[in-house]
Amino acid sequence: MDYRKLFGDIRLRPGLYGLDGSYHDYCTFLHGVDFGNDRQLLTGFRESLVVRAGAGDNLTWDSLVLHLAFPDRTEGWRDEAAGAGRQTVNDLLFSLLDEFLEKRSERGGTAAIFDEYLTWLKAQPWHHR
């Protein structure tokens, strides 16, 4: 299955998939698709977002997308995603997801994602070597 195409279709026509177009609904759907693929489809997504954000190793991928969408906020991400920032976070989610799936499809893509993450992790002052 071409998940990049599927996710692009979902982004354009969420109602056809029973979704309301909210960030929460998209995340719930993506978690379901990931579980349906033995949690292998999004392997490395969280790690790629941690590297991009330069922080958030304690966050889930859906929280990291919110952090990236609203970097100036320290709280209230979910409120922003449900309100005026809905379009911003949804566009970012699908852009990041497409970029991730493209990178993963490349030869050695998953290994490269985890290599970048481990390099970032080892550079953190709180990480014990």
MMTF fields as JSON, N, C-alpha, C and O atoms, coordinates in Angstrom:
{
  "mmtfVersion": "1.0.0",
  "mmtfProducer": "UNKNOWN",
  "numBonds": 515,
  "numAtoms": 516,
  "numGroups": 129,
  "numChains": 1,
  "numModels": 1,
  "chainsPerModel": [1],
  "groupsPerChain": [129],
  "chainIdList": ["A"],
  "bondAtomList": [4, 2, 8, 6, 12, 10, 16, 14, 20, 18, 24, 22, 28, 26, 32, 30, 36, 34, 40, 38, 44, 42, 48, 46, 52, 50, 56, 54, 60, 58, 64, 62, 68, 66, 72, 70, 76, 74, 80, 78, 84, 82, 88, 86, 92, 90, 96, 94, 100, 98, 104, 102, 108, 106, 112, 110, 116, 114, 120, 118, 124, 122, 128, 126, 132, 130, 136, 134, 140, 138, 144, 142, 148, 146, 152, 150, 156, 154, 160, 158, 164, 162, 168, 166, 172, 170, 176, 174, 180, 178, 184, 182, 188, 186, 192, 190, 196, 194, 200, 198, 204, 202, 208, 206, 212, 210, 216, 214, 220, 218, 224, 222, 228, 226, 232, 230, 236, 234, 240, 238, 244, 242, 248, 246, 252, 250, 256, 254, 260, 258, 264, 262, 268, 266, 272, 270, 276, 274, 280, 278, 284, 282, 288, 286, 292, 290, 296, 294, 300, 298, 304, 302, 308, 306, 312, 310, 316, 314, 320, 318, 324, 322, 328, 326, 332, 330, 336, 334, 340, 338, 344, 342, 348, 346, 352, 350, 356, 354, 360, 358, 364, 362, 368, 366, 372, 370, 376, 374, 380, 378, 384, 382, 388, 386, 392, 390, 396, 394, 400, 398, 404, 402, 408, 406, 412, 410, 416, 414, 420, 418, 424, 422, 428, 426, 432, 430, 436, 434, 440, 438, 444, 442, 448, 446, 452, 450, 456, 454, 460, 458, 464, 462, 468, 466, 472, 470, 476, 474, 480, 478, 484, 482, 488, 486, 492, 490, 496, 494, 500, 498, 504, 502, 508, 506, 512, 510],
  "bondOrderList": [1, 1, 1, 1, 1, 1, 1, 1, 1, 1, 1, 1, 1, 1, 1, 1, 1, 1, 1, 1, 1, 1, 1, 1, 1, 1, 1, 1, 1, 1, 1, 1, 1, 1, 1, 1, 1, 1, 1, 1, 1, 1, 1, 1, 1, 1, 1, 1, 1, 1, 1, 1, 1, 1, 1, 1, 1, 1, 1, 1, 1, 1, 1, 1, 1, 1, 1, 1, 1, 1, 1, 1, 1, 1, 1, 1, 1, 1, 1, 1, 1, 1, 1, 1, 1, 1, 1, 1, 1, 1, 1, 1, 1, 1, 1, 1, 1, 1, 1, 1, 1, 1, 1, 1, 1, 1, 1, 1, 1, 1, 1, 1, 1, 1, 1, 1, 1, 1, 1, 1, 1, 1, 1, 1, 1, 1, 1, 1],
  "groupList": [{"groupName": "MET", "atomNameList": ["N", "CA", "C", "O"], "elementList": ["N", "C", "C", "O"], "formalChargeList": [0, 0, 0, 0], "bondAtomList": [1, 0, 2, 1, 3, 2], "bondOrderList": [1, 1, 2], "singleLetterCode": "M", "chemCompType": "L-PEPTIDE LINKING"}, {"groupName": "ASP", "atomNameList": ["N", "CA", "C", "O"], "elementList": ["N", "C", "C", "O"], "formalChargeList": [0, 0, 0, 0], "bondAtomList": [1, 0, 2, 1, 3, 2], "bondOrderList": [1, 1, 2], "singleLetterCode": "D", "chemCompType": "L-PEPTIDE LINKING"}, {"groupName": "TYR", "atomNameList": ["N", "CA", "C", "O"], "elementList": ["N", "C", "C", "O"], "formalChargeList": [0, 0, 0, 0], "bondAtomList": [1, 0, 2, 1, 3, 2], "bondOrderList": [1, 1, 2], "singleLetterCode": "Y", "chemCompType": "L-PEPTIDE LINKING"}, {"groupName": "ARG", "atomNameList": ["N", "CA", "C", "O"], "elementList": ["N", "C", "C", "O"], "formalChargeList": [0, 0, 0, 0], "bondAtomList": [1, 0, 2, 1, 3, 2], "bondOrderList": [1, 1, 2], "singleLetterCode": "R", "chemCompType": "L-PEPTIDE LINKING"}, {"groupName": "LYS", "atomNameList": ["N", "CA", "C", "O"], "elementList": ["N", "C", "C", "O"], "formalChargeList": [0, 0, 0, 0], "bondAtomList": [1, 0, 2, 1, 3, 2], "bondOrderList": [1, 1, 2], "singleLetterCode": "K", "chemCompType": "L-PEPTIDE LINKING"}, {"groupName": "LEU", "atomNameList": ["N", "CA", "C", "O"], "elementList": ["N", "C", "C", "O"], "formalChargeList": [0, 0, 0, 0], "bondAtomList": [1, 0, 2, 1, 3, 2], "bondOrderList": [1, 1, 2], "singleLetterCode": "L", "chemCompType": "L-PEPTIDE LINKING"}, {"groupName": "PHE", "atomNameList": ["N", "CA", "C", "O"], "elementList": ["N", "C", "C", "O"], "formalChargeList": [0, 0, 0, 0], "bondAtomList": [1, 0, 2, 1, 3, 2], "bondOrderList": [1, 1, 2], "singleLetterCode": "F", "chemCompType": "L-PEPTIDE LINKING"}, {"groupName": "GLY", "atomNameList": ["N", "CA", "C", "O"], "elementList": ["N", "C", "C", "O"], "formalChargeList": [0, 0, 0, 0], "bondAtomList": [1, 0, 2, 1, 3, 2], "bondOrderList": [1, 1, 2], "singleLetterCode": "G", "chemCompType": "PEPTIDE LINKING"}, {"groupName": "ILE", "atomNameList": ["N", "CA", "C", "O"], "elementList": ["N", "C", "C", "O"], "formalChargeList": [0, 0, 0, 0], "bondAtomList": [1, 0, 2, 1, 3, 2], "bondOrderList": [1, 1, 2], "singleLetterCode": "I", "chemCompType": "L-PEPTIDE LINKING"}, {"groupName": "PRO", "atomNameList": ["N", "CA", "C", "O"], "elementList": ["N", "C", "C", "O"], "formalChargeList": [0, 0, 0, 0], "bondAtomList": [1, 0, 2, 1, 3, 2], "bondOrderList": [1, 1, 2], "singleLetterCode": "P", "chemCompType": "L-PEPTIDE LINKING"}, {"groupName": "SER", "atomNameList": ["N", "CA", "C", "O"], "elementList": ["N", "C", "C", "O"], "formalChargeList": [0, 0, 0, 0], "bondAtomList": [1, 0, 2, 1, 3, 2], "bondOrderList": [1, 1, 2], "singleLetterCode": "S", "chemCompType": "L-PEPTIDE LINKING"}, {"groupName": "HIS", "atomNameList": ["N", "CA", "C", "O"], "elementList": ["N", "C", "C", "O"], "formalChargeList": [0, 0, 0, 0], "bondAtomList": [1, 0, 2, 1, 3, 2], "bondOrderList": [1, 1, 2], "singleLetterCode": "H", "chemCompType": "L-PEPTIDE LINKING"}, {"groupName": "CYS", "atomNameList": ["N", "CA", "C", "O"], "elementList": ["N", "C", "C", "O"], "formalChargeList": [0, 0, 0, 0], "bondAtomList": [1, 0, 2, 1, 3, 2], "bondOrderList": [1, 1, 2], "singleLetterCode": "C", "chemCompType": "L-PEPTIDE LINKING"}, {"groupName": "THR", "atomNameList": ["N", "CA", "C", "O"], "elementList": ["N", "C", "C", "O"], "formalChargeList": [0, 0, 0, 0], "bondAtomList": [1, 0, 2, 1, 3, 2], "bondOrderList": [1, 1, 2], "singleLetterCode": "T", "chemCompType": "L-PEPTIDE LINKING"}, {"groupName": "VAL", "atomNameList": ["N", "CA", "C", "O"], "elementList": ["N", "C", "C", "O"], "formalChargeList": [0, 0, 0, 0], "bondAtomList": [1, 0, 2, 1, 3, 2], "bondOrderList": [1, 1, 2], "singleLetterCode": "V", "chemCompType": "L-PEPTIDE LINKING"}, {"groupName": "ASN", "atomNameList": ["N", "CA", "C", "O"], "elementList": ["N", "C", "C", "O"], "formalChargeList": [0, 0, 0, 0], "bondAtomList": [1, 0, 2, 1, 3, 2], "bondOrderList": [1, 1, 2], "singleLetterCode": "N", "chemCompType": "L-PEPTIDE LINKING"}, {"groupName": "GLN", "atomNameList": ["N", "CA", "C", "O"], "elementList": ["N", "C", "C", "O"], "formalChargeList": [0, 0, 0, 0], "bondAtomList": [1, 0, 2, 1, 3, 2], "bondOrderList": [1, 1, 2], "singleLetterCode": "Q", "chemCompType": "L-PEPTIDE LINKING"}, {"groupName": "GLU", "atomNameList": ["N", "CA", "C", "O"], "elementList": ["N", "C", "C", "O"], "formalChargeList": [0, 0, 0, 0], "bondAtomList": [1, 0, 2, 1, 3, 2], "bondOrderList": [1, 1, 2], "singleLetterCode": "E", "chemCompType": "L-PEPTIDE LINKING"}, {"groupName": "ALA", "atomNameList": ["N", "CA", "C", "O"], "elementList": ["N", "C", "C", "O"], "formalChargeList": [0, 0, 0, 0], "bondAtomList": [1, 0, 2, 1, 3, 2], "bondOrderList": [1, 1, 2], "singleLetterCode": "A", "chemCompType": "L-PEPTIDE LINKING"}, {"groupName": "TRP", "atomNameList": ["N", "CA", "C", "O"], "elementList": ["N", "C", "C", "O"], "formalChargeList": [0, 0, 0, 0], "bondAtomList": [1, 0, 2, 1, 3, 2], "bondOrderList": [1, 1, 2], "singleLetterCode": "W", "chemCompType": "L-PEPTIDE LINKING"}],
  "groupTypeList": [0, 1, 2, 3, 4, 5, 6, 7, 1, 8, 3, 5, 3, 9, 7, 5, 2, 7, 5, 1, 7, 10, 2, 11, 1, 2, 12, 13, 6, 5, 11, 7, 14, 1, 6, 7, 15, 1, 3, 16, 5, 5, 13, 7, 6, 3, 17, 10, 5, 14, 14, 3, 18, 7, 18, 7, 1, 15, 5, 13, 19, 1, 10, 5, 14, 5, 11, 5, 18, 6, 9, 1, 3, 13, 17, 7, 19, 3, 1, 17, 18, 18, 7, 18, 7, 3, 16, 13, 14, 15, 1, 5, 5, 6, 10, 5, 5, 1, 17, 6, 5, 17, 4, 3, 10, 17, 3, 7, 7, 13, 18, 18, 8, 6, 1, 17, 2, 5, 13, 19, 5, 4, 18, 16, 9, 19, 11, 11, 3],
  "groupIdList": [1, 2, 3, 4, 5, 6, 7, 8, 9, 10, 11, 12, 13, 14, 15, 16, 17, 18, 19, 20, 21, 22, 23, 24, 25, 26, 27, 28, 29, 30, 31, 32, 33, 34, 35, 36, 37, 38, 39, 40, 41, 42, 43, 44, 45, 46, 47, 48, 49, 50, 51, 52, 53, 54, 55, 56, 57, 58, 59, 60, 61, 62, 63, 64, 65, 66, 67, 68, 69, 70, 71, 72, 73, 74, 75, 76, 77, 78, 79, 80, 81, 82, 83, 84, 85, 86, 87, 88, 89, 90, 91, 92, 93, 94, 95, 96, 97, 98, 99, 100, 101, 102, 103, 104, 105, 106, 107, 108, 109, 110, 111, 112, 113, 114, 115, 116, 117, 118, 119, 120, 121, 122, 123, 124, 125, 126, 127, 128, 129],
  "secStructList": [7, 7, 2, 2, 2, 2, 2, 2, 2, 2, 2, 2, 7, 4, 4, 4, 4, 6, 7, 7, 1, 7, 2, 2, 2, 2, 2, 2, 2, 2, 2, 2, 2, 2, 2, 2, 6, 6, 6, 7, 6, 6, 6, 6, 2, 2, 2, 2, 2, 2, 2, 2, 2, 6, 7, 7, 6, 6, 1, 7, 2, 2, 2, 2, 2, 2, 2, 2, 2, 7, 6, 6, 7, 1, 1, 7, 2, 2, 2, 2, 2, 2, 6, 6, 6, 2, 2, 2, 2, 2, 2, 2, 2, 2, 2, 2, 2, 2, 2, 2, 2, 2, 2, 2, 2, 1, 6, 6, 2, 2, 2, 2, 2, 2, 2, 2, 2, 2, 2, 2, 2, 2, 6, 1, 6, 6, 1, 7, 7],
  "xCoordList": [0.832, 0.0, 0.882, 1.904, 0.497, 1.216, 0.635, -0.352, 1.261, 0.749, 0.918, 0.131, 1.921, 2.066, 0.854, 0.332, 0.413, -0.77, -2.018, -2.841, -2.158, -3.312, -3.396, -4.461, -2.285, -2.302, -2.565, -3.206, -2.082, -2.388, -3.873, -4.457, -4.481, -5.924, -6.715, -7.7, -6.29, -6.973, -6.904, -7.883, -5.749, -5.582, -6.521, -7.082, -6.697, -7.55, -9.042, -9.863, -9.388, -10.801, -11.029, -11.352, -10.862, -10.987, -12.367, -12.475, -13.411, -14.767, -14.984, -15.788, -14.277, -14.412, -13.899, -14.225, -13.098, -12.524, -13.155, -12.656, -14.249, -14.953, -14.261, -14.505, -13.406, -12.665, -13.237, -13.789, -13.098, -13.62, -12.576, -12.883, -11.342, -10.294, -9.591, -8.81, -9.86, -9.176, -7.835, -7.654, -6.919, -5.611, -5.777, -5.133, -6.635, -6.864, -7.366, -6.907, -8.284, -8.834, -7.756, -7.665, -6.943, -5.858, -4.878, -4.458, -4.516, -3.564, -4.142, -3.445, -5.4, -6.052, -6.038, -5.73, -6.369, -6.348, -4.94, -4.766, -3.934, -2.553, -2.065, -1.352, -2.439, -2.081, -2.727, -2.095, -3.974, -4.658, -3.995, -3.824, -3.621, -2.932, -1.584, -1.19, -0.894, 0.389, 0.193, 0.938, -0.798, -1.074, -1.452, -1.07, -2.193, -2.579, -1.397, -1.511, -0.279, 0.958, 1.996, 3.198, 1.512, 2.384, 3.341, 4.472, 2.863, 3.627, 4.953, 5.932, 4.975, 6.178, 6.133, 7.179, 4.937, 4.813, 5.461, 6.12, 5.289, 5.816, 7.08, 7.469, 7.711, 8.966, 9.991, 10.338, 10.468, 11.457, 10.863, 11.6, 9.534, 8.907, 9.162, 9.567, 8.927, 9.151, 10.603, 10.885, 11.515, 12.941, 13.334, 14.143, 12.766, 13.071, 12.571, 13.193, 11.451, 10.894, 11.696, 11.849, 12.206, 13.059, 14.279, 14.64, 14.911, 16.096, 15.723, 16.443, 14.615, 14.178, 13.905, 14.288, 13.246, 12.911, 14.122, 14.181, 15.077, 16.24, 15.907, 16.666, 14.773, 14.291, 13.092, 12.653, 12.578, 11.34, 11.5, 10.6, 12.631, 12.852, 11.853, 11.716, 11.167, 10.176, 8.753, 7.796, 8.61, 7.288, 6.937, 7.813, 5.65, 5.161, 5.229, 5.404, 5.089, 5.195, 4.111, 4.365, 2.901, 1.823, 2.073, 1.704, 2.694, 3.063, 4.23, 4.283, 5.157, 6.287, 5.827, 6.361, 4.854, 4.327, 3.717, 3.909, 2.988, 2.415, 3.521, 3.417, 4.555, 5.691, 6.341, 6.699, 6.488, 7.08, 6.148, 6.611, 4.856, 3.891, 3.784, 3.567, 3.937, 3.767, 4.972, 4.837, 6.147, 7.378, 7.432, 8.193, 6.649, 6.686, 5.794, 5.83, 5.001, 4.099, 4.75, 5.412, 4.566, 5.07, 3.952, 4.209, 2.737, 1.576, 0.414, 0.515, -0.669, -1.839, -1.757, -2.518, -0.833, -0.687, -1.979, -2.4, -2.594, -3.8, -4.95, -5.739, -5.042, -6.065, -5.827, -6.768, -4.575, -4.218, -4.546, -5.044, -4.269, -4.529, -6.019, -6.42, -6.834, -8.276, -8.902, -10.046, -8.15, -8.691, -8.049, -8.05, -7.501, -6.958, -5.773, -5.518, -5.053, -3.883, -4.159, -3.228, -5.418, -5.79, -5.149, -4.555, -5.269, -4.711, -3.192, -2.607, -2.564, -1.108, -0.607, 0.303, -1.19, -0.699, -1.045, -0.249, -2.202, -2.563, -1.644, -1.196, -1.368, -0.448, 0.936, 1.569, 1.401, 2.722, 2.745, 3.704, 1.717, 1.659, 1.834, 2.667, 1.064, 1.12, 2.413, 2.901, 2.957, 4.246, 5.361, 6.182, 5.382, 6.397, 6.246, 7.236, 5.026, 4.755, 5.213, 5.828, 4.923, 5.345, 6.869, 7.454, 7.496, 8.965, 9.584, 10.559, 9.005, 9.488, 9.343, 10.291, 8.173, 7.946, 8.829, 9.27, 9.087, 9.996, 11.407, 12.058, 11.869, 13.218, 13.324, 14.323, 12.281, 12.291, 12.326, 12.858, 11.772, 11.72, 13.064, 13.276, 13.961, 15.288, 16.101, 15.86, 17.045, 17.94, 18.658, 19.32, 18.524, 19.154, 18.474, 19.035, 17.269, 16.57, 16.269, 16.493, 15.763, 15.44, 16.698, 16.709, 17.742, 19.017, 19.545, 20.067, 19.416, 19.886, 19.101, 19.671, 17.798, 16.963, 17.423, 17.586, 17.634, 18.063, 19.499, 19.841, 20.341, 21.707, 21.697, 22.421, 20.882, 20.765, 20.242, 20.717, 19.266, 18.697, 19.741, 19.884, 20.469, 21.482, 22.611, 23.14, 22.981, 23.99, 23.497, 24.237, 22.242, 21.64, 21.608, 21.987, 21.156, 21.018, 22.356, 22.434, 23.389, 24.713, 25.29, 26.145, 24.837, 25.329, 24.641, 25.045, 23.605, 22.877, 23.648, 24.146, 23.751, 24.529, 23.952, 24.682, 22.677, 22.056, 22.189, 21.857, 22.675, 22.81, 24.109, 25.196, 23.958, 25.141, 25.788, 25.143, 27.051, 27.777, 28.324, 28.96],
  "yCoordList": [-1.176, 0.0, 1.247, 1.286, 2.247, 3.511, 4.452, 5.147, 4.461, 5.265, 6.759, 7.556, 7.144, 8.57, 9.053, 10.138, 8.254, 8.611, 8.591, 9.503, 7.56, 7.463, 8.682, 9.287, 9.045, 10.166, 11.483, 12.377, 11.61, 12.786, 12.883, 13.965, 11.743, 11.711, 12.053, 12.789, 11.525, 11.797, 13.287, 13.876, 13.889, 15.318, 16.15, 17.138, 15.759, 16.521, 16.264, 17.165, 15.02, 14.645, 13.823, 12.638, 14.444, 13.685, 13.052, 11.961, 13.719, 13.198, 11.853, 11.051, 11.592, 10.302, 9.151, 7.99, 9.482, 8.475, 8.545, 7.94, 9.283, 9.395, 10.316, 10.225, 11.196, 12.104, 13.513, 13.901, 14.273, 15.64, 16.692, 17.884, 16.265, 17.203, 17.866, 18.799, 17.393, 17.955, 17.245, 16.098, 17.941, 17.361, 16.085, 15.071, 16.144, 14.971, 13.781, 12.654, 14.03, 12.96, 12.362, 11.143, 13.227, 12.738, 11.881, 10.819, 12.344, 11.581, 10.236, 9.221, 10.224, 8.962, 7.995, 6.814, 8.494, 7.66, 7.125, 5.938, 8.008, 7.594, 6.563, 5.627, 6.725, 5.721, 4.383, 3.335, 4.412, 3.185, 2.501, 1.282, 3.283, 2.719, 2.123, 1.058, 2.816, 2.305, 0.987, 0.032, 0.932, -0.312, -1.429, -2.582, -1.098, -2.092, -2.614, -3.621, -1.94, -2.363, -2.815, -2.636, -3.397, -3.901, -2.831, -3.124, -1.584, -0.424, -0.25, 0.233, -0.639, -0.523, 0.657, 1.146, 1.117, 2.17, 3.474, 4.138, 3.845, 5.115, 4.944, 5.852, 3.793, 3.567, 4.601, 4.687, 5.376, 6.412, 7.8, 8.786, 7.895, 9.207, 10.11, 11.261, 9.592, 10.367, 10.819, 11.976, 9.909, 10.227, 11.309, 12.184, 11.25, 12.283, 13.648, 14.671, 13.66, 14.924, 15.473, 16.687, 14.592, 15.031, 15.753, 16.827, 15.17, 15.784, 17.138, 18.12, 17.189, 18.441, 19.512, 20.669, 19.128, 20.096, 20.432, 21.505, 19.524, 19.736, 19.583, 20.015, 18.967, 18.771, 17.834, 17.413, 17.523, 16.756, 15.257, 14.544, 14.768, 13.326, 12.591, 11.371, 13.318, 12.721, 12.824, 12.456, 13.326, 13.544, 12.485, 11.828, 12.338, 11.466, 12.236, 13.455, 11.529, 12.22, 13.267, 14.333, 12.983, 13.958, 15.23, 16.32, 15.105, 16.291, 17.036, 18.265, 16.31, 16.953, 17.774, 18.856, 17.281, 18.056, 19.356, 20.414, 19.284, 20.497, 21.46, 22.669, 20.927, 21.746, 22.44, 23.615, 21.719, 22.298, 23.323, 24.315, 23.085, 24.002, 25.309, 26.371, 25.222, 26.393, 26.53, 26.372, 26.822, 26.827, 27.903, 27.77, 28.954, 30.029, 29.77, 30.518, 28.725, 28.403, 27.37, 26.448, 27.521, 26.532, 25.622, 24.578, 26.013, 25.191, 25.615, 26.592, 24.891, 25.223, 24.824, 25.327, 23.918, 23.469, 22.878, 23.18, 22.037, 21.354, 22.337, 22.177, 23.353, 24.385, 25.13, 25.411, 25.448, 26.146, 25.281, 25.787, 23.982, 23.067, 22.914, 22.629, 23.101, 22.978, 24.298, 24.327, 25.388, 26.705, 27.298, 26.701, 28.486, 29.253, 28.57, 28.817, 27.725, 27.063, 25.736, 25.02, 25.401, 24.09, 23.831, 22.775, 24.782, 24.609, 24.475, 23.647, 25.288, 25.275, 23.909, 23.351, 23.372, 22.099, 20.943, 20.015, 20.982, 19.907, 19.895, 18.835, 21.08, 21.16, 20.653, 19.915, 21.054, 20.609, 19.099, 18.437, 18.55, 17.107, 16.34, 15.438, 16.687, 15.925, 16.175, 15.29, 17.354, 17.649, 16.826, 16.222, 16.81, 16.038, 14.54, 13.824, 14.084, 12.671, 12.265, 11.212, 13.077, 12.77, 12.775, 11.893, 13.764, 13.841, 12.618, 12.052, 12.222, 11.046, 9.776, 9.0, 9.564, 8.348, 8.309, 7.238, 9.47, 9.524, 9.119, 8.315, 9.675, 9.346, 7.869, 7.213, 7.354, 5.941, 5.021, 3.914, 5.453, 4.592, 4.498, 3.6, 5.413, 5.386, 4.236, 3.792, 3.77, 2.706, 3.179, 4.217, 2.421, 2.773, 3.927, 4.48, 4.297, 5.45, 5.33, 6.273, 4.183, 3.999, 4.053, 4.678, 3.412, 3.446, 4.871, 5.268, 5.645, 7.035, 7.871, 8.717, 7.641, 8.371, 8.08, 8.998, 6.808, 6.457, 6.885, 7.198, 6.902, 7.386, 8.872, 9.293, 9.66, 11.089, 11.284, 12.146, 10.476, 10.569, 10.216, 10.936, 9.121, 8.725, 9.741, 9.982, 10.331, 11.39, 12.574, 13.125, 12.96, 14.043, 13.675, 14.474, 12.47, 12.012, 12.04, 12.524, 11.534, 11.484, 12.876, 13.052, 13.854, 15.226, 15.979, 17.088, 15.374, 16.05, 15.945, 14.872, 17.055, 17.043, 16.102, 15.644, 15.812, 14.942, 13.453, 12.584, 13.175, 11.789, 11.191, 11.745, 10.073, 9.405, 8.528, 7.67, 8.755, 8.003, 6.721, 5.974],
  "zCoordList": [0.0, 0.0, 0.0, 0.686, -0.754, -0.82, 0.241, -0.002, 1.412, 2.521, 2.283, 2.793, 1.526, 1.217, 0.421, 0.675, -0.53, -1.318, -0.438, -0.506, 0.381, 1.275, 2.182, 2.312, 2.807, 3.739, 3.006, 3.558, 1.781, 0.973, 0.664, 0.714, 0.346, 0.09, 1.345, 1.282, 2.473, 3.738, 4.06, 4.52, 3.818, 4.1, 3.24, 3.712, 1.974, 1.068, 1.284, 1.117, 1.658, 1.788, 3.059, 2.978, 4.232, 5.479, 5.665, 6.224, 5.206, 5.377, 4.714, 5.19, 3.618, 2.942, 3.802, 3.558, 4.806, 5.704, 7.092, 8.041, 7.201, 8.473, 9.47, 10.673, 8.979, 9.855, 9.756, 8.726, 10.837, 10.846, 10.491, 10.475, 10.205, 9.819, 10.983, 10.791, 12.191, 13.352, 13.56, 13.154, 14.19, 14.478, 15.312, 15.041, 16.312, 17.163, 16.336, 16.522, 15.448, 14.606, 13.699, 13.553, 13.092, 12.248, 13.044, 12.584, 14.234, 15.06, 15.458, 15.423, 15.832, 16.202, 15.022, 15.185, 13.847, 12.646, 12.374, 12.097, 12.454, 12.185, 13.198, 12.834, 14.455, 15.458, 15.105, 15.242, 14.655, 14.265, 13.083, 13.081, 12.08, 10.917, 11.342, 10.868, 12.23, 12.722, 13.478, 13.26, 14.358, 15.084, 14.125, 14.33, 13.086, 12.084, 11.283, 10.584, 11.382, 10.714, 11.742, 11.551, 12.821, 13.897, 14.419, 14.807, 14.421, 14.917, 14.168, 14.736, 12.911, 12.097, 11.132, 10.704, 10.787, 9.783, 10.228, 9.428, 11.471, 11.964, 12.806, 13.542, 12.698, 13.415, 12.978, 11.8, 13.925, 13.657, 13.485, 13.456, 13.371, 13.183, 14.388, 14.23, 15.577, 16.797, 16.875, 17.187, 16.592, 16.68, 15.672, 15.981, 14.478, 13.481, 13.932, 13.645, 14.637, 15.128, 16.301, 16.435, 17.142, 18.26, 17.705, 18.186, 16.699, 16.094, 15.486, 15.668, 14.776, 14.146, 15.203, 15.031, 16.288, 17.342, 18.206, 18.806, 18.267, 19.126, 20.599, 21.467, 20.871, 22.245, 22.19, 21.12, 23.369, 23.414, 23.385, 22.939, 23.853, 23.847, 24.739, 24.645, 25.589, 26.477, 25.927, 26.609, 24.689, 24.117, 23.07, 22.508, 22.828, 21.764, 20.444, 20.444, 19.324, 18.04, 17.873, 17.311, 18.352, 18.179, 18.987, 18.55, 20.157, 20.941, 20.303, 20.355, 19.707, 19.029, 17.827, 17.582, 17.081, 15.957, 16.477, 15.877, 17.579, 18.177, 18.612, 18.405, 19.205, 19.638, 18.437, 18.514, 17.344, 16.133, 15.478, 14.914, 15.552, 14.945, 15.721, 15.138, 17.036, 17.905, 18.832, 20.046, 18.274, 19.067, 20.147, 21.106, 20.012, 20.999, 22.198, 23.175, 22.13, 23.245, 24.149, 23.672, 25.428, 26.372, 26.859, 27.459, 26.603, 26.945, 26.056, 25.314, 26.135, 25.338, 23.876, 23.049, 23.55, 22.169, 21.629, 20.512, 22.431, 21.957, 21.741, 20.81, 22.6, 22.404, 21.101, 20.358, 20.826, 19.593, 18.375, 17.37, 18.464, 17.346, 17.075, 15.947, 18.096, 17.924, 17.48, 17.027, 17.61, 17.276, 16.039, 14.962, 16.22, 15.103, 14.421, 13.242, 15.136, 14.575, 13.908, 13.538, 13.75, 13.19, 11.83, 11.608, 10.935, 9.586, 9.643, 8.944, 10.473, 10.608, 11.048, 10.434, 12.099, 12.637, 11.704, 11.558, 11.077, 10.154, 8.932, 8.496, 8.384, 7.245, 7.634, 6.88, 8.817, 9.269, 9.485, 9.087, 10.102, 10.34, 9.037, 8.955, 8.032, 6.786, 6.017, 5.313, 6.145, 5.515, 6.169, 5.478, 7.494, 8.219, 7.973, 7.825, 7.933, 7.694, 6.295, 6.128, 5.303, 3.94, 3.825, 3.197, 4.43, 4.421, 5.089, 4.595, 6.215, 6.945, 6.102, 5.984, 5.524, 4.746, 3.505, 3.086, 2.921, 1.778, 2.208, 1.541, 3.316, 3.796, 4.17, 3.875, 4.824, 5.212, 4.009, 4.097, 2.891, 1.708, 0.997, 0.182, 1.3, 0.687, 1.266, 2.389, 0.501, 0.974, 2.235, 2.226, 3.311, 4.578, 5.305, 6.251, 4.872, 5.435, 6.919, 7.679, 7.334, 8.748, 9.594, 10.654, 9.142, 9.873, 9.969, 11.011, 8.893, 8.906, 9.903, 10.592, 9.985, 10.946, 12.363, 13.167, 12.67, 14.028, 14.303, 15.443, 13.275, 13.45, 13.819, 14.721, 13.127, 13.444, 14.863, 15.602, 15.225, 16.573, 17.632, 18.621, 17.439, 18.427, 18.52, 19.605, 17.408, 17.417, 18.24, 19.055, 18.021, 18.801, 20.285, 21.141, 20.575, 21.958, 22.69, 23.819, 22.068, 22.701, 22.935, 23.803, 22.178, 22.327, 23.471, 23.82, 24.05, 25.124, 26.438, 26.779, 27.18, 28.418, 29.473, 30.352, 29.403, 30.384, 30.033, 30.84, 28.825, 28.405, 28.978, 28.815, 29.635, 30.225, 29.17, 28.567, 28.964, 27.932, 28.453, 27.709]
}
